[in-house]
């Protein structure tokens, strides 16, 4: 395996990642009763049980699609073109882990003209038929420690290692959806957006605090920490958000297909049992950030913001 990786990528970083993927793991986890577990098989089972419960859901899209189809006609969307695929492949990063089928970014980048032409044919067929390959439905999840107690499974971030070709398709689709959904985002949203930074909000917040101190004014600040934010997003709500924000029916149906009948398994030193995924967006997937902030915007729109906040240039912020 080492010789093959060196021959194809010339990367020692890739060798190290391939040999250690999923193995940089805690020696102990607490199970659901709070008992320490050291057995390697049972550690995988603890993680599997936690995430199978977290991702448990049974979304139904029938009512959303019926409402959508009654409200507007199904718009025709243009087929993908070669330039869209070339742009995504150009931005693929070296040294990333291989997908569950062993396909790496390097293999795609150096796959040549024939591969790219076949990808174009495949992607347009998927868009037309609204059906993805079954291999795209399965993901491997590796867990990365964040902070806190290493023995607590909730202190790990799940990273989905999914089909490389499927992620390229998601990137191409993401680039199209960004052009639609970006216009739906308010200027207050600085997360996951090109040209925006949460540092700007921190700068404004510091100024507000300084002015409140200077003029002896009371201010109230609310900070919300979304626990497992990406993992707990309801798929039905996500689809409703896309519909309400003007995403064409064909793209909405494509997202539904991408998020239907998903399965995942936890990878440590061993492979866990597959479980159903009916909730959350996949961390590491190109579409996830856009789907998350679109859903977040839908929440804000349901709040009563009228005549609340500070008036600047005739608008409430």
Order of alpha helices (4+ residues) and beta strands (2+ residues): alpha-alpha-beta-beta-alpha-alpha-alpha-alpha-alpha-beta-beta-alpha-alpha-alpha-alpha-beta-beta-alpha-beta-beta
